[in-house]
Amino acid sequence: MIYPSIDKILNTVGSKYILVHIASTRSKQMHDTNHYQMKESDYVSKREIGRALEEIEKGLIKINKD
């Protein structure tokens, strides 16, 4: 099973396409800057894309629905 659940995140984001865009952008930021919003030991995922999804799920990334 994938963690975090995409279905739960979609309730917050509203669109799969927006979710993919936000997660990929954040993942690239993490890779380029090596900056994380949580301690590395708090992440379940090992890869940046999974960590970006975890940050979205925990509300660390604010999504503007304008």
All heavy atoms as TSV, in Angstrom:
chain	resi	resn	atom	element	x	y	z
A	1	MET	N	N	0.832	-1.180	0.000
A	1	MET	CA	C	0.000	0.000	0.000
A	1	MET	C	C	0.881	1.249	0.000
A	1	MET	O	O	1.904	1.311	0.662
A	1	MET	CB	C	-0.920	-0.008	1.211
A	1	MET	CG	C	-1.799	1.212	1.319
A	1	MET	SD	S	-2.897	1.098	2.734
A	1	MET	CE	C	-4.421	1.356	1.898
A	2	ILE	N	N	0.468	2.245	-0.751
A	2	ILE	CA	C	1.207	3.492	-0.861
A	2	ILE	C	C	0.879	4.377	0.326
A	2	ILE	O	O	-0.267	4.499	0.733
A	2	ILE	CB	C	0.850	4.207	-2.170
A	2	ILE	CG1	C	1.237	3.356	-3.368
A	2	ILE	CG2	C	1.531	5.561	-2.259
A	2	ILE	CD1	C	0.749	3.900	-4.679
A	3	TYR	N	N	1.921	4.973	0.886
A	3	TYR	CA	C	1.723	5.927	1.971
A	3	TYR	C	C	2.295	7.260	1.538
A	3	TYR	O	O	3.390	7.308	1.001
A	3	TYR	CB	C	2.444	5.468	3.251
A	3	TYR	CG	C	2.242	6.446	4.377
A	3	TYR	CD1	C	1.089	6.396	5.132
A	3	TYR	CD2	C	3.163	7.443	4.640
A	3	TYR	CE1	C	0.884	7.307	6.150
A	3	TYR	CE2	C	2.966	8.358	5.647
A	3	TYR	CZ	C	1.824	8.282	6.402
A	3	TYR	OH	O	1.614	9.191	7.397
A	4	PRO	N	N	1.629	8.302	1.732
A	4	PRO	CA	C	0.268	8.467	2.248
A	4	PRO	C	C	-0.769	8.156	1.172
A	4	PRO	O	O	-0.462	8.152	-0.016
A	4	PRO	CB	C	0.207	9.941	2.648
A	4	PRO	CG	C	1.204	10.607	1.774
A	4	PRO	CD	C	2.283	9.592	1.512
A	5	SER	N	N	-1.981	7.918	1.607
A	5	SER	CA	C	-3.050	7.560	0.695
A	5	SER	C	C	-3.415	8.742	-0.203
A	5	SER	O	O	-3.702	9.834	0.278
A	5	SER	CB	C	-4.279	7.124	1.498
A	5	SER	OG	O	-5.379	6.945	0.626
A	6	ILE	N	N	-3.404	8.499	-1.483
A	6	ILE	CA	C	-3.717	9.551	-2.450
A	6	ILE	C	C	-5.162	10.008	-2.280
A	6	ILE	O	O	-5.470	11.185	-2.443
A	6	ILE	CB	C	-3.471	9.045	-3.885
A	6	ILE	CG1	C	-2.033	8.588	-4.070
A	6	ILE	CG2	C	-3.856	10.097	-4.914
A	6	ILE	CD1	C	-0.998	9.652	-3.805
A	7	ASP	N	N	-6.048	9.100	-1.934
A	7	ASP	CA	C	-7.457	9.456	-1.759
A	7	ASP	C	C	-7.650	10.492	-0.655
A	7	ASP	O	O	-8.452	11.412	-0.792
A	7	ASP	CB	C	-8.290	8.207	-1.448
A	7	ASP	CG	C	-8.296	7.215	-2.607
A	7	ASP	OD1	O	-8.202	7.674	-3.766
A	7	ASP	OD2	O	-8.393	6.008	-2.352
A	8	LYS	N	N	-6.919	10.356	0.430
A	8	LYS	CA	C	-7.020	11.319	1.530
A	8	LYS	C	C	-6.488	12.688	1.111
A	8	LYS	O	O	-7.056	13.722	1.448
A	8	LYS	CB	C	-6.249	10.827	2.754
A	8	LYS	CG	C	-6.888	9.658	3.443
A	8	LYS	CD	C	-6.069	9.239	4.640
A	8	LYS	CE	C	-6.648	8.020	5.299
A	8	LYS	NZ	N	-5.818	7.550	6.420
A	9	ILE	N	N	-5.403	12.693	0.366
A	9	ILE	CA	C	-4.809	13.952	-0.066
A	9	ILE	C	C	-5.716	14.654	-1.071
A	9	ILE	O	O	-5.818	15.876	-1.069
A	9	ILE	CB	C	-3.410	13.722	-0.665
A	9	ILE	CG1	C	-2.478	13.131	0.385
A	9	ILE	CG2	C	-2.825	15.022	-1.192
A	9	ILE	CD1	C	-1.142	12.726	-0.154
A	10	LEU	N	N	-6.399	13.894	-1.915
A	10	LEU	CA	C	-7.283	14.494	-2.916
A	10	LEU	C	C	-8.430	15.261	-2.277
A	10	LEU	O	O	-8.965	16.186	-2.891
A	10	LEU	CB	C	-7.815	13.438	-3.883
A	10	LEU	CG	C	-6.832	12.998	-4.957
A	10	LEU	CD1	C	-7.436	11.890	-5.805
A	10	LEU	CD2	C	-6.423	14.165	-5.837
A	11	ASN	N	N	-8.818	14.896	-1.068
A	11	ASN	CA	C	-9.851	15.667	-0.365
A	11	ASN	C	C	-9.359	17.084	-0.080
A	11	ASN	O	O	-10.148	18.026	-0.046
A	11	ASN	CB	C	-10.246	14.988	0.944
A	11	ASN	CG	C	-10.980	13.702	0.714
A	11	ASN	OD1	O	-11.640	13.518	-0.299
A	11	ASN	ND2	N	-10.858	12.789	1.656
A	12	THR	N	N	-8.073	17.236	0.108
A	12	THR	CA	C	-7.491	18.541	0.380
A	12	THR	C	C	-7.202	19.310	-0.897
A	12	THR	O	O	-7.502	20.493	-0.998
A	12	THR	CB	C	-6.162	18.381	1.150
A	12	THR	OG1	O	-6.359	17.481	2.233
A	12	THR	CG2	C	-5.667	19.697	1.672
A	13	VAL	N	N	-6.637	18.625	-1.877
A	13	VAL	CA	C	-6.180	19.269	-3.100
A	13	VAL	C	C	-7.320	19.444	-4.100
A	13	VAL	O	O	-7.486	20.510	-4.656
A	13	VAL	CB	C	-5.026	18.471	-3.735
A	13	VAL	CG1	C	-4.585	19.084	-5.031
A	13	VAL	CG2	C	-3.870	18.371	-2.769
A	14	GLY	N	N	-8.076	18.387	-4.345
A	14	GLY	CA	C	-9.212	18.477	-5.236
A	14	GLY	C	C	-8.976	17.957	-6.642
A	14	GLY	O	O	-9.923	17.632	-7.345
A	15	SER	N	N	-7.741	17.872	-7.096
A	15	SER	CA	C	-7.453	17.437	-8.457
A	15	SER	C	C	-6.155	16.638	-8.484
A	15	SER	O	O	-5.160	17.043	-7.886
A	15	SER	CB	C	-7.335	18.651	-9.377
A	15	SER	OG	O	-6.798	18.280	-10.633
A	16	LYS	N	N	-6.165	15.544	-9.212
A	16	LYS	CA	C	-4.964	14.726	-9.340
A	16	LYS	C	C	-3.853	15.503	-10.047
A	16	LYS	O	O	-2.687	15.363	-9.721
A	16	LYS	CB	C	-5.259	13.462	-10.142
A	16	LYS	CG	C	-6.140	12.478	-9.436
A	16	LYS	CD	C	-6.388	11.271	-10.315
A	16	LYS	CE	C	-7.404	10.349	-9.681
A	16	LYS	NZ	N	-7.696	9.201	-10.549
A	17	TYR	N	N	-4.250	16.313	-11.008
A	17	TYR	CA	C	-3.265	17.055	-11.788
A	17	TYR	C	C	-2.559	18.107	-10.933
A	17	TYR	O	O	-1.346	18.284	-11.038
A	17	TYR	CB	C	-3.933	17.709	-12.999
A	17	TYR	CG	C	-4.616	16.685	-13.869
A	17	TYR	CD1	C	-5.998	16.562	-13.873
A	17	TYR	CD2	C	-3.874	15.807	-14.652
A	17	TYR	CE1	C	-6.622	15.604	-14.655
A	17	TYR	CE2	C	-4.484	14.843	-15.435
A	17	TYR	CZ	C	-5.867	14.748	-15.434
A	17	TYR	OH	O	-6.474	13.796	-16.192
A	18	ILE	N	N	-3.316	18.782	-10.101
A	18	ILE	CA	C	-2.716	19.765	-9.193
A	18	ILE	C	C	-1.813	19.058	-8.194
A	18	ILE	O	O	-0.719	19.528	-7.891
A	18	ILE	CB	C	-3.806	20.589	-8.478
A	18	ILE	CG1	C	-4.566	21.442	-9.497
A	18	ILE	CG2	C	-3.217	21.468	-7.390
A	18	ILE	CD1	C	-5.797	22.117	-8.946
A	19	LEU	N	N	-2.266	17.916	-7.689
A	19	LEU	CA	C	-1.464	17.151	-6.733
A	19	LEU	C	C	-0.136	16.743	-7.344
A	19	LEU	O	O	0.914	16.892	-6.714
A	19	LEU	CB	C	-2.237	15.925	-6.258
A	19	LEU	CG	C	-1.482	14.978	-5.330
A	19	LEU	CD1	C	-1.091	15.692	-4.046
A	19	LEU	CD2	C	-2.334	13.759	-5.033
A	20	VAL	N	N	-0.157	16.252	-8.570
A	20	VAL	CA	C	1.078	15.838	-9.238
A	20	VAL	C	C	2.009	17.026	-9.422
A	20	VAL	O	O	3.213	16.928	-9.172
A	20	VAL	CB	C	0.763	15.180	-10.601
A	20	VAL	CG1	C	2.012	15.023	-11.446
A	20	VAL	CG2	C	0.085	13.844	-10.397
A	21	HIS	N	N	1.463	18.150	-9.817
A	21	HIS	CA	C	2.279	19.350	-10.029
A	21	HIS	C	C	2.930	19.814	-8.725
A	21	HIS	O	O	4.141	20.086	-8.688
A	21	HIS	CB	C	1.424	20.470	-10.624
A	21	HIS	CG	C	2.162	21.750	-10.798
A	21	HIS	ND1	N	3.158	21.914	-11.738
A	21	HIS	CD2	C	2.079	22.916	-10.126
A	21	HIS	CE1	C	3.637	23.134	-11.639
A	21	HIS	NE2	N	2.999	23.767	-10.666
A	22	ILE	N	N	2.146	19.893	-7.659
A	22	ILE	CA	C	2.666	20.361	-6.374
A	22	ILE	C	C	3.707	19.386	-5.823
A	22	ILE	O	O	4.770	19.798	-5.357
A	22	ILE	CB	C	1.517	20.567	-5.368
A	22	ILE	CG1	C	0.642	21.727	-5.832
A	22	ILE	CG2	C	2.049	20.825	-3.963
A	22	ILE	CD1	C	-0.658	21.849	-5.073
A	23	ALA	N	N	3.398	18.091	-5.871
A	23	ALA	CA	C	4.327	17.095	-5.328
A	23	ALA	C	C	5.629	17.060	-6.123
A	23	ALA	O	O	6.710	16.962	-5.530
A	23	ALA	CB	C	3.671	15.717	-5.313
A	24	SER	N	N	5.552	17.161	-7.434
A	24	SER	CA	C	6.781	17.113	-8.227
A	24	SER	C	C	7.628	18.368	-8.012
A	24	SER	O	O	8.854	18.284	-7.924
A	24	SER	CB	C	6.475	16.928	-9.708
A	24	SER	OG	O	5.818	18.049	-10.244
A	25	THR	N	N	6.971	19.526	-7.909
A	25	THR	CA	C	7.699	20.763	-7.655
A	25	THR	C	C	8.399	20.714	-6.306
A	25	THR	O	O	9.584	21.056	-6.183
A	25	THR	CB	C	6.744	21.977	-7.711
A	25	THR	OG1	O	6.118	22.008	-8.986
A	25	THR	CG2	C	7.490	23.271	-7.469
A	26	ARG	N	N	7.691	20.272	-5.281
A	26	ARG	CA	C	8.280	20.187	-3.933
A	26	ARG	C	C	9.404	19.152	-3.905
A	26	ARG	O	O	10.440	19.353	-3.262
A	26	ARG	CB	C	7.200	19.852	-2.906
A	26	ARG	CG	C	7.714	19.697	-1.501
A	26	ARG	CD	C	8.345	20.972	-0.976
A	26	ARG	NE	N	8.915	20.722	0.345
A	26	ARG	CZ	C	10.133	21.109	0.685
A	26	ARG	NH1	N	10.878	21.804	-0.128
A	26	ARG	NH2	N	10.593	20.813	1.880
A	27	SER	N	N	9.210	18.044	-4.609
A	27	SER	CA	C	10.225	16.999	-4.660
A	27	SER	C	C	11.515	17.527	-5.275
A	27	SER	O	O	12.618	17.264	-4.778
A	27	SER	CB	C	9.695	15.824	-5.475
A	27	SER	OG	O	10.674	14.860	-5.671
A	28	LYS	N	N	11.391	18.306	-6.348
A	28	LYS	CA	C	12.576	18.898	-6.978
A	28	LYS	C	C	13.248	19.897	-6.049
A	28	LYS	O	O	14.480	19.966	-5.999
A	28	LYS	CB	C	12.183	19.575	-8.288
A	28	LYS	CG	C	11.824	18.587	-9.365
A	28	LYS	CD	C	11.322	19.296	-10.611
A	28	LYS	CE	C	10.798	18.285	-11.612
A	28	LYS	NZ	N	10.198	18.933	-12.792
A	29	GLN	N	N	12.452	20.662	-5.303
A	29	GLN	CA	C	13.022	21.605	-4.339
A	29	GLN	C	C	13.826	20.868	-3.281
A	29	GLN	O	O	14.930	21.293	-2.909
A	29	GLN	CB	C	11.923	22.415	-3.654
A	29	GLN	CG	C	11.279	23.464	-4.499
A	29	GLN	CD	C	10.119	24.132	-3.778
A	29	GLN	OE1	O	9.658	23.667	-2.727
A	29	GLN	NE2	N	9.631	25.216	-4.352
A	30	MET	N	N	13.280	19.768	-2.766
A	30	MET	CA	C	13.982	18.990	-1.745
A	30	MET	C	C	15.291	18.445	-2.293
A	30	MET	O	O	16.317	18.471	-1.611
A	30	MET	CB	C	13.113	17.829	-1.259
A	30	MET	CG	C	12.031	18.214	-0.310
A	30	MET	SD	S	11.312	16.749	0.416
A	30	MET	CE	C	9.642	16.938	-0.091
A	31	HIS	N	N	15.241	17.956	-3.521
A	31	HIS	CA	C	16.438	17.382	-4.133
A	31	HIS	C	C	17.509	18.444	-4.360
A	31	HIS	O	O	18.692	18.209	-4.085
A	31	HIS	CB	C	16.071	16.715	-5.454
A	31	HIS	CG	C	17.235	16.124	-6.171
A	31	HIS	ND1	N	18.036	15.150	-5.612
A	31	HIS	CD2	C	17.755	16.369	-7.388
A	31	HIS	CE1	C	18.984	14.825	-6.462
A	31	HIS	NE2	N	18.837	15.557	-7.561
A	32	ASP	N	N	17.107	19.621	-4.828
A	32	ASP	CA	C	18.064	20.673	-5.148
A	32	ASP	C	C	18.639	21.361	-3.911
A	32	ASP	O	O	19.824	21.689	-3.874
A	32	ASP	CB	C	17.411	21.732	-6.042
A	32	ASP	CG	C	17.072	21.185	-7.429
A	32	ASP	OD1	O	17.617	20.139	-7.814
A	32	ASP	OD2	O	16.237	21.827	-8.115
A	33	THR	N	N	17.806	21.602	-2.902
A	33	THR	CA	C	18.246	22.381	-1.739
A	33	THR	C	C	18.557	21.546	-0.506
A	33	THR	O	O	19.128	22.056	0.446
A	33	THR	CB	C	17.167	23.411	-1.345
A	33	THR	OG1	O	15.993	22.712	-0.909
A	33	THR	CG2	C	16.841	24.338	-2.496
A	34	ASN	N	N	18.111	20.290	-0.511
A	34	ASN	CA	C	18.274	19.401	0.644
A	34	ASN	C	C	17.603	19.987	1.889
A	34	ASN	O	O	18.073	19.813	3.005
A	34	ASN	CB	C	19.751	19.115	0.904
A	34	ASN	CG	C	19.950	17.811	1.635
A	34	ASN	OD1	O	19.132	16.899	1.527
A	34	ASN	ND2	N	21.033	17.699	2.376
A	35	HIS	N	N	16.500	20.713	1.687
A	35	HIS	CA	C	15.731	21.323	2.777
A	35	HIS	C	C	14.430	20.548	2.965
A	35	HIS	O	O	13.665	20.370	2.014
A	35	HIS	CB	C	15.415	22.787	2.458
A	35	HIS	CG	C	14.553	23.420	3.505
A	35	HIS	ND1	N	13.189	23.481	3.390
A	35	HIS	CD2	C	14.870	23.997	4.691
A	35	HIS	CE1	C	12.692	24.081	4.467
A	35	HIS	NE2	N	13.697	24.404	5.269
A	36	TYR	N	N	14.190	20.079	4.179
A	36	TYR	CA	C	12.981	19.329	4.509
A	36	TYR	C	C	12.226	20.073	5.602
A	36	TYR	O	O	12.835	20.728	6.441
A	36	TYR	CB	C	13.341	17.922	4.989
A	36	TYR	CG	C	14.106	17.129	3.957
A	36	TYR	CD1	C	15.491	17.045	4.005
A	36	TYR	CD2	C	13.446	16.487	2.927
A	36	TYR	CE1	C	16.200	16.345	3.053
A	36	TYR	CE2	C	14.142	15.776	1.968
A	36	TYR	CZ	C	15.522	15.702	2.035
A	36	TYR	OH	O	16.206	15.001	1.081
A	37	GLN	N	N	10.909	19.944	5.611
A	37	GLN	CA	C	10.096	20.639	6.601
A	37	GLN	C	C	9.920	19.836	7.885
A	37	GLN	O	O	9.420	20.361	8.870
A	37	GLN	CB	C	8.730	20.982	5.999
A	37	GLN	CG	C	8.853	21.988	4.878
A	37	GLN	CD	C	7.520	22.557	4.487
A	37	GLN	OE1	O	6.665	22.779	5.334
A	37	GLN	NE2	N	7.352	22.785	3.202
A	38	MET	N	N	10.303	18.587	7.857
A	38	MET	CA	C	10.239	17.745	9.054
A	38	MET	C	C	11.632	17.139	9.253
A	38	MET	O	O	12.468	17.176	8.356
A	38	MET	CB	C	9.205	16.620	8.876
A	38	MET	CG	C	7.807	17.101	8.604
A	38	MET	SD	S	6.520	15.803	8.555
A	38	MET	CE	C	7.189	14.495	7.612
A	39	LYS	N	N	11.835	16.564	10.426
A	39	LYS	CA	C	13.077	15.823	10.649
A	39	LYS	C	C	13.064	14.609	9.731
A	39	LYS	O	O	12.022	14.000	9.506
A	39	LYS	CB	C	13.191	15.381	12.102
A	39	LYS	CG	C	13.380	16.521	13.080
A	39	LYS	CD	C	13.662	16.007	14.471
A	39	LYS	CE	C	12.378	15.447	15.045
A	39	LYS	NZ	N	12.490	14.998	16.431
A	40	GLU	N	N	14.214	14.250	9.224
A	40	GLU	CA	C	14.287	13.130	8.286
A	40	GLU	C	C	13.809	11.825	8.912
A	40	GLU	O	O	13.278	10.968	8.224
A	40	GLU	CB	C	15.697	12.981	7.731
A	40	GLU	CG	C	16.025	14.090	6.749
A	40	GLU	CD	C	17.172	13.737	5.843
A	40	GLU	OE1	O	17.205	12.613	5.309
A	40	GLU	OE2	O	18.040	14.601	5.680
A	41	SER	N	N	13.948	11.678	10.212
A	41	SER	CA	C	13.497	10.452	10.881
A	41	SER	C	C	11.970	10.383	10.983
A	41	SER	O	O	11.419	9.308	11.224
A	41	SER	CB	C	14.122	10.359	12.272
A	41	SER	OG	O	13.728	11.472	13.060
A	42	ASP	N	N	11.275	11.516	10.796
A	42	ASP	CA	C	9.814	11.531	10.873
A	42	ASP	C	C	9.141	11.101	9.575
A	42	ASP	O	O	7.950	10.811	9.561
A	42	ASP	CB	C	9.313	12.926	11.249
A	42	ASP	CG	C	9.681	13.297	12.675
A	42	ASP	OD1	O	9.998	12.375	13.467
A	42	ASP	OD2	O	9.667	14.504	12.998
A	43	TYR	N	N	9.878	11.072	8.490
A	43	TYR	CA	C	9.312	10.656	7.200
A	43	TYR	C	C	9.222	9.135	7.128
A	43	TYR	O	O	10.117	8.432	7.579
A	43	TYR	CB	C	10.182	11.140	6.045
A	43	TYR	CG	C	10.126	12.629	5.801
A	43	TYR	CD1	C	11.167	13.450	6.218
A	43	TYR	CD2	C	9.056	13.209	5.147
A	43	TYR	CE1	C	11.141	14.809	5.985
A	43	TYR	CE2	C	9.015	14.575	4.915
A	43	TYR	CZ	C	10.063	15.366	5.330
A	43	TYR	OH	O	10.025	16.720	5.101
A	44	VAL	N	N	8.153	8.652	6.536
A	44	VAL	CA	C	8.008	7.222	6.283
A	44	VAL	C	C	8.709	6.873	4.975
A	44	VAL	O	O	9.382	5.859	4.871
A	44	VAL	CB	C	6.504	6.832	6.218
A	44	VAL	CG1	C	6.326	5.382	5.823
A	44	VAL	CG2	C	5.831	7.115	7.545
A	45	SER	N	N	8.560	7.736	3.990
A	45	SER	CA	C	9.123	7.514	2.658
A	45	SER	C	C	10.615	7.812	2.635
A	45	SER	O	O	11.098	8.689	3.356
A	45	SER	CB	C	8.426	8.406	1.639
A	45	SER	OG	O	7.054	8.146	1.616
A	46	LYS	N	N	11.312	7.112	1.780
A	46	LYS	CA	C	12.750	7.330	1.600
A	46	LYS	C	C	13.014	8.313	0.467
A	46	LYS	O	O	14.014	9.007	0.474
A	46	LYS	CB	C	13.455	6.003	1.282
A	46	LYS	CG	C	13.292	4.963	2.361
A	46	LYS	CD	C	14.129	5.298	3.563
A	46	LYS	CE	C	14.034	4.190	4.580
A	46	LYS	NZ	N	13.948	4.676	5.933
A	47	ARG	N	N	12.127	8.369	-0.523
A	47	ARG	CA	C	12.321	9.224	-1.691
A	47	ARG	C	C	11.647	10.574	-1.498
A	47	ARG	O	O	10.686	10.701	-0.755
A	47	ARG	CB	C	11.753	8.562	-2.939
A	47	ARG	CG	C	12.486	7.313	-3.314
A	47	ARG	CD	C	11.917	6.742	-4.556
A	47	ARG	NE	N	12.853	5.816	-5.157
A	47	ARG	CZ	C	12.607	5.170	-6.264
A	47	ARG	NH1	N	11.463	5.345	-6.890
A	47	ARG	NH2	N	13.504	4.345	-6.747
A	48	GLU	N	N	12.142	11.552	-2.246
A	48	GLU	CA	C	11.625	12.910	-2.125
A	48	GLU	C	C	10.156	13.019	-2.536
A	48	GLU	O	O	9.402	13.766	-1.930
A	48	GLU	CB	C	12.465	13.890	-2.956
A	48	GLU	CG	C	13.738	14.331	-2.296
A	48	GLU	CD	C	14.914	13.441	-2.615
A	48	GLU	OE1	O	14.752	12.486	-3.414
A	48	GLU	OE2	O	16.007	13.687	-2.071
A	49	ILE	N	N	9.743	12.283	-3.552
A	49	ILE	CA	C	8.355	12.385	-4.008
A	49	ILE	C	C	7.394	11.912	-2.918
A	49	ILE	O	O	6.354	12.530	-2.678
A	49	ILE	CB	C	8.131	11.627	-5.341
A	49	ILE	CG1	C	6.781	11.973	-5.953
A	49	ILE	CG2	C	8.274	10.129	-5.173
A	49	ILE	CD1	C	6.684	13.347	-6.508
A	50	GLY	N	N	7.737	10.855	-2.228
A	50	GLY	CA	C	6.920	10.373	-1.119
A	50	GLY	C	C	6.936	11.348	0.048
A	50	GLY	O	O	5.917	11.577	0.701
A	51	ARG	N	N	8.086	11.940	0.289
A	51	ARG	CA	C	8.197	12.921	1.363
A	51	ARG	C	C	7.384	14.171	1.042
A	51	ARG	O	O	6.783	14.765	1.927
A	51	ARG	CB	C	9.663	13.272	1.608
A	51	ARG	CG	C	10.416	12.109	2.221
A	51	ARG	CD	C	11.863	12.423	2.423
A	51	ARG	NE	N	12.512	11.306	3.115
A	51	ARG	CZ	C	13.731	11.337	3.577
A	51	ARG	NH1	N	14.475	12.425	3.430
A	51	ARG	NH2	N	14.244	10.286	4.184
A	52	ALA	N	N	7.359	14.565	-0.231
A	52	ALA	CA	C	6.541	15.710	-0.634
A	52	ALA	C	C	5.062	15.411	-0.398
A	52	ALA	O	O	4.316	16.262	0.105
A	52	ALA	CB	C	6.793	16.047	-2.101
A	53	LEU	N	N	4.627	14.203	-0.712
A	53	LEU	CA	C	3.234	13.815	-0.468
A	53	LEU	C	C	2.923	13.801	1.025
A	53	LEU	O	O	1.834	14.198	1.438
A	53	LEU	CB	C	2.946	12.447	-1.094
A	53	LEU	CG	C	2.918	12.422	-2.615
A	53	LEU	CD1	C	2.859	10.978	-3.120
A	53	LEU	CD2	C	1.739	13.216	-3.151
A	54	GLU	N	N	3.869	13.373	1.840
A	54	GLU	CA	C	3.669	13.394	3.286
A	54	GLU	C	C	3.515	14.826	3.799
A	54	GLU	O	O	2.677	15.091	4.662
A	54	GLU	CB	C	4.846	12.712	3.999
A	54	GLU	CG	C	4.878	11.211	3.832
A	54	GLU	CD	C	6.019	10.573	4.595
A	54	GLU	OE1	O	6.194	10.886	5.785
A	54	GLU	OE2	O	6.739	9.756	3.993
A	55	GLU	N	N	4.320	15.739	3.265
A	55	GLU	CA	C	4.209	17.136	3.676
A	55	GLU	C	C	2.853	17.723	3.277
A	55	GLU	O	O	2.254	18.479	4.033
A	55	GLU	CB	C	5.341	17.961	3.058
A	55	GLU	CG	C	6.691	17.673	3.668
A	55	GLU	CD	C	7.803	18.500	3.069
A	55	GLU	OE1	O	7.548	19.307	2.144
A	55	GLU	OE2	O	8.951	18.344	3.514
A	56	ILE	N	N	2.370	17.363	2.102
A	56	ILE	CA	C	1.050	17.832	1.661
A	56	ILE	C	C	-0.026	17.285	2.583
A	56	ILE	O	O	-0.925	18.012	3.015
A	56	ILE	CB	C	0.785	17.436	0.198
A	56	ILE	CG1	C	1.752	18.154	-0.738
A	56	ILE	CG2	C	-0.659	17.745	-0.193
A	56	ILE	CD1	C	1.753	17.623	-2.156
A	57	GLU	N	N	0.072	16.003	2.909
A	57	GLU	CA	C	-0.930	15.375	3.776
A	57	GLU	C	C	-0.954	16.018	5.163
A	57	GLU	O	O	-2.019	16.236	5.745
A	57	GLU	CB	C	-0.654	13.879	3.915
A	57	GLU	CG	C	-1.671	13.192	4.789
A	57	GLU	CD	C	-1.267	11.790	5.190
A	57	GLU	OE1	O	-0.066	11.566	5.451
A	57	GLU	OE2	O	-2.158	10.949	5.243
A	58	LYS	N	N	0.213	16.353	5.690
A	58	LYS	CA	C	0.288	16.929	7.036
A	58	LYS	C	C	-0.032	18.423	7.061
A	58	LYS	O	O	-0.046	19.039	8.112
A	58	LYS	CB	C	1.665	16.673	7.636
A	58	LYS	CG	C	1.935	15.214	7.900
A	58	LYS	CD	C	3.214	15.022	8.658
A	58	LYS	CE	C	3.594	13.572	8.826
A	58	LYS	NZ	N	2.603	12.717	9.382
A	59	GLY	N	N	-0.298	19.007	5.893
A	59	GLY	CA	C	-0.663	20.416	5.838
A	59	GLY	C	C	0.516	21.365	5.897
A	59	GLY	O	O	0.344	22.552	6.163
A	60	LEU	N	N	1.714	20.868	5.658
A	60	LEU	CA	C	2.905	21.712	5.684
A	60	LEU	C	C	3.056	22.528	4.405
A	60	LEU	O	O	3.810	23.493	4.376
A	60	LEU	CB	C	4.148	20.860	5.923
A	60	LEU	CG	C	4.180	20.108	7.244
A	60	LEU	CD1	C	5.373	19.180	7.309
A	60	LEU	CD2	C	4.193	21.085	8.418
A	61	ILE	N	N	2.363	22.111	3.365
A	61	ILE	CA	C	2.366	22.848	2.111
A	61	ILE	C	C	0.970	23.396	1.907
A	61	ILE	O	O	-0.011	22.653	1.856
A	61	ILE	CB	C	2.774	21.938	0.927
A	61	ILE	CG1	C	4.197	21.458	1.143
A	61	ILE	CG2	C	2.627	22.676	-0.388
A	61	ILE	CD1	C	4.688	20.476	0.106
A	62	LYS	N	N	0.872	24.700	1.828
A	62	LYS	CA	C	-0.420	25.363	1.672
A	62	LYS	C	C	-0.791	25.411	0.201
A	62	LYS	O	O	0.022	25.784	-0.645
A	62	LYS	CB	C	-0.385	26.782	2.238
A	62	LYS	CG	C	0.009	26.824	3.701
A	62	LYS	CD	C	-0.980	26.078	4.563
A	62	LYS	CE	C	-0.528	26.136	6.000
A	62	LYS	NZ	N	-1.030	25.079	6.804
A	63	ILE	N	N	-2.025	25.048	-0.102
A	63	ILE	CA	C	-2.516	24.999	-1.468
A	63	ILE	C	C	-3.551	26.090	-1.654
A	63	ILE	O	O	-4.566	26.114	-0.954
A	63	ILE	CB	C	-3.104	23.622	-1.786
A	63	ILE	CG1	C	-2.001	22.573	-1.627
A	63	ILE	CG2	C	-3.686	23.602	-3.188
A	63	ILE	CD1	C	-2.468	21.184	-1.444
A	64	ASN	N	N	-3.282	26.981	-2.578
A	64	ASN	CA	C	-4.187	28.074	-2.903
A	64	ASN	C	C	-5.214	27.572	-3.913
A	64	ASN	O	O	-4.835	27.135	-4.997
A	64	ASN	CB	C	-3.404	29.237	-3.499
A	64	ASN	CG	C	-3.745	30.542	-2.874
A	64	ASN	OD1	O	-4.673	30.634	-2.095
A	64	ASN	ND2	N	-2.978	31.546	-3.221
A	65	LYS	N	N	-6.471	27.625	-3.583
A	65	LYS	CA	C	-7.518	27.113	-4.481
A	65	LYS	C	C	-8.194	28.221	-5.272
A	65	LYS	O	O	-9.362	28.156	-5.566
A	65	LYS	CB	C	-8.547	26.327	-3.689
A	65	LYS	CG	C	-8.011	25.071	-3.085
A	65	LYS	CD	C	-9.104	24.298	-2.417
A	65	LYS	CE	C	-8.585	23.019	-1.803
A	65	LYS	NZ	N	-9.628	22.235	-1.167
A	66	ASP	N	N	-7.444	29.258	-5.610
A	66	ASP	CA	C	-8.013	30.386	-6.350
A	66	ASP	C	C	-8.149	30.094	-7.813
A	66	ASP	O	O	-7.507	29.492	-8.482
A	66	ASP	CB	C	-7.191	31.652	-6.160
A	66	ASP	CG	C	-7.249	32.113	-4.704
A	66	ASP	OD1	O	-8.179	31.722	-4.002
A	66	ASP	OD2	O	-6.326	32.842	-4.301
